[in-house]
Amino acid sequence: MVPKRVFLTKGVGVHKDKLASFELALRNAGIEKCNIVCVSSIFPPNCKLISKDEGLNLINPGQITFVVMARNETNEPNRLISASIGMAIPNDRQNYYGYLSEHHSYGEKGEKAGEYAEDLAATMLATTLGIEFNPDVAWEEREQVYKASGYIFKTTNITQSAEGNKDGLWTTVLAAAVFIDD
């Protein structure tokens, strides 16, 4: 089985119970009705990125659904948490695979967590394709090198961040790349 489509989604949930908080985050992301199987982070050749709305219309209750998921949770009041999926897709989607990365962080704003996850995915793809780069320069500079190489078509991320509930309830954030099996 090689998925032909993928969509990105995110969610946040708050509840007194840790598991219920996760369930609410899944509901917020729209994927609570799936039996989720977490997989590693390869973006398959010939896979098409579709919208969340289109993807949600293609899943059914009880369906076994493969996802790359980043998840974080806290019951510490006001603690900032983030979960991010980064994506890097090659130009030649027929012959090469891309990468998805998961990043979970504390005390990091969503924008920074998203950039980190996107950079991680792009770096993994770049090393696979043999693109030379300086790992010590800022993401924005490396991003230009990656795209100028002609090998990397697109990089993006989806990130959910939240502050821990002020009353100490469990707060869960998640980001996911959801594969659709035709």
Backbone torsions as a table, in degrees:
resi	resn	phi	psi	omega
1	MET	NA	121.2	173.6
2	VAL	-124.2	114.1	-178.3
3	PRO	-61.1	145.2	179.2
4	LYS	-103.6	-13.4	-179.4
5	ARG	-141.0	154.9	177.7
6	VAL	-148.6	147.1	172.0
7	PHE	-134.2	158.3	-179.3
8	LEU	-106.1	143.0	178.0
9	THR	-150.8	165.1	179.6
10	LYS	-151.3	161.8	179.1
11	GLY	-164.5	164.6	176.9
12	VAL	-138.5	143.9	178.3
13	GLY	-141.7	147.4	-179.9
14	VAL	-133.5	129.8	-179.3
15	HIS	-163.0	161.3	178.4
16	LYS	-68.6	-25.9	179.1
17	ASP	-103.1	137.4	-177.7
18	LYS	-59.1	-49.0	-178.7
19	LEU	-63.2	-41.1	178.8
20	ALA	-65.5	-34.2	175.7
21	SER	-62.2	-42.3	177.3
22	PHE	-63.6	-44.4	178.2
23	GLU	-57.4	-42.8	179.7
24	LEU	-66.9	-33.9	175.6
25	ALA	-66.5	-41.1	175.9
26	LEU	-61.1	-42.1	178.1
27	ARG	-62.8	-43.0	179.4
28	ASN	-62.1	-33.6	178.2
29	ALA	-81.1	-16.0	178.5
30	GLY	88.4	10.7	-175.8
31	ILE	-117.7	20.7	-178.0
32	GLU	-67.6	-22.9	-176.8
33	LYS	-82.0	-2.7	-177.1
34	CYS	-95.4	151.9	166.4
35	ASN	-90.1	102.8	-169.4
36	ILE	-86.6	132.2	173.9
37	VAL	-119.7	118.0	179.8
38	CYS	-81.6	134.6	-179.8
39	VAL	-124.9	169.7	178.5
40	SER	-74.3	-163.9	-158.1
41	SER	-115.7	48.3	175.8
42	ILE	-100.5	128.1	173.6
43	PHE	-89.8	109.2	-170.0
44	PRO	-62.1	151.1	171.4
45	PRO	-58.1	147.8	177.7
46	ASN	63.5	14.3	178.7
47	CYS	-85.8	138.9	-177.0
48	LYS	-109.1	130.8	173.8
49	LEU	-78.8	121.3	179.9
50	ILE	-116.1	169.9	-179.5
51	SER	-72.3	158.0	177.1
52	LYS	-59.8	-44.7	-179.2
53	ASP	-60.2	-44.0	178.4
54	GLU	-63.0	-42.9	-179.6
55	GLY	-64.6	-43.7	179.9
56	LEU	-62.0	-30.2	177.9
57	ASN	-73.2	-12.5	-177.0
58	LEU	-101.1	-1.6	179.7
59	ILE	-106.9	149.9	-176.5
60	ASN	-122.3	151.5	177.5
61	PRO	-55.8	132.7	178.1
62	GLY	85.4	-7.8	-178.7
63	GLN	-62.6	136.8	172.1
64	ILE	-76.7	121.3	-171.4
65	THR	-126.3	125.4	179.6
66	PHE	-88.9	131.9	-179.5
67	VAL	-139.0	153.2	163.0
68	VAL	-101.8	120.0	-173.1
69	MET	-127.2	137.4	168.1
70	ALA	-110.3	135.8	-174.8
71	ARG	-144.5	141.4	176.3
72	ASN	-146.6	152.0	-178.7
73	GLU	-152.0	154.4	177.4
74	THR	-153.9	153.5	167.4
75	ASN	-119.9	15.4	177.3
76	GLU	-86.3	119.3	-178.1
77	PRO	-54.6	133.8	174.3
78	ASN	66.8	6.0	179.0
79	ARG	-74.0	127.5	-179.2
80	LEU	-79.5	126.0	177.9
81	ILE	-127.9	151.8	178.2
82	SER	-141.6	151.9	172.3
83	ALA	-138.4	131.9	-174.2
84	SER	-141.8	144.1	171.3
85	ILE	-114.7	126.4	173.5
86	GLY	-102.9	151.4	-178.3
87	MET	-136.6	137.2	173.1
88	ALA	-134.5	121.8	-175.6
89	ILE	-114.9	130.9	180.0
90	PRO	-75.5	157.4	174.8
91	ASN	-62.4	-45.4	179.9
92	ASP	-88.8	87.0	-176.1
93	ARG	-77.0	-12.4	179.8
94	GLN	-79.6	-37.8	-172.7
95	ASN	-107.6	-12.2	-176.7
96	TYR	-127.4	151.9	174.3
97	TYR	-100.8	160.5	176.8
98	GLY	-108.5	-168.5	-178.2
99	TYR	-132.2	147.4	169.2
100	LEU	-120.1	140.6	178.5
101	SER	-125.6	151.4	177.1
102	GLU	-113.3	136.8	177.6
103	HIS	-138.5	131.6	179.2
104	HIS	-128.1	129.2	-175.7
105	SER	-143.5	159.9	174.7
106	TYR	-116.3	140.6	174.9
107	GLY	71.1	16.2	-177.0
108	GLU	-120.0	128.2	179.3
109	LYS	-65.1	155.9	-176.8
110	GLY	-56.2	-42.1	-178.6
111	GLU	-61.1	-43.9	-179.9
112	LYS	-67.8	-41.7	178.5
113	ALA	-62.4	-41.4	179.1
114	GLY	-63.9	-43.8	177.8
115	GLU	-62.2	-39.4	179.5
116	TYR	-63.4	-46.0	-179.4
117	ALA	-64.4	-40.9	178.8
118	GLU	-64.3	-43.7	177.5
119	ASP	-60.8	-43.7	-179.5
120	LEU	-60.9	-45.9	178.8
121	ALA	-63.0	-44.9	-179.6
122	ALA	-65.1	-38.0	178.9
123	THR	-66.0	-41.6	178.0
124	MET	-62.3	-42.8	178.8
125	LEU	-66.7	-43.6	-178.8
126	ALA	-59.8	-42.5	-179.7
127	THR	-67.5	-33.7	176.7
128	THR	-66.1	-37.0	-177.5
129	LEU	-86.6	-5.3	179.0
130	GLY	79.6	21.2	178.0
131	ILE	-77.1	126.2	179.6
132	GLU	-85.2	138.6	-179.4
133	PHE	-157.2	164.3	177.1
134	ASN	-99.1	112.4	-177.0
135	PRO	-68.6	-10.5	-177.5
136	ASP	-91.5	-6.8	178.4
137	VAL	-87.4	162.0	-176.6
138	ALA	-62.7	155.2	-179.0
139	TRP	-54.3	-44.0	-176.9
140	GLU	-58.2	-39.2	178.7
141	GLU	-69.7	-44.9	178.9
142	ARG	-64.1	-37.9	178.8
143	GLU	-58.0	-42.9	178.6
144	GLN	-64.1	-40.6	178.4
145	VAL	-62.9	-45.3	-178.9
146	TYR	-60.3	-49.0	-176.7
147	LYS	-70.8	-34.9	178.1
148	ALA	-68.0	-22.0	-179.5
149	SER	-64.8	-22.2	-177.3
150	GLY	84.3	-4.0	-177.8
151	TYR	-95.1	-29.1	-176.1
152	ILE	-105.5	120.4	-175.6
153	PHE	-84.4	-46.4	-171.8
154	LYS	-149.1	140.5	168.2
155	THR	-129.1	145.5	177.8
156	THR	-160.1	175.6	174.7
157	ASN	-150.2	162.0	169.6
158	ILE	-132.5	131.1	-172.0
159	THR	-136.9	139.9	171.6
160	GLN	-123.3	126.8	174.9
161	SER	-128.7	158.0	178.8
162	ALA	-163.3	158.8	172.1
163	GLU	-93.6	141.4	176.1
164	GLY	-55.5	141.6	-179.1
165	ASN	-52.6	134.8	-175.1
166	LYS	-63.2	-21.3	179.7
167	ASP	-98.6	8.7	176.6
168	GLY	82.9	14.3	173.7
169	LEU	-71.3	157.4	177.7
170	TRP	-69.2	132.6	175.3
171	THR	-119.2	125.8	179.5
172	THR	-120.8	135.5	172.3
173	VAL	-119.7	146.5	175.8
174	LEU	-147.5	152.3	171.1
175	ALA	-133.8	143.8	-176.0
176	ALA	-148.1	145.9	166.6
177	ALA	-104.5	117.2	-172.5
178	VAL	-106.7	119.4	-179.2
179	PHE	-85.2	140.0	177.3
180	ILE	-110.6	123.5	177.9
181	ASP	-95.3	119.8	-176.9
182	ASP	-72.9	NA	NA
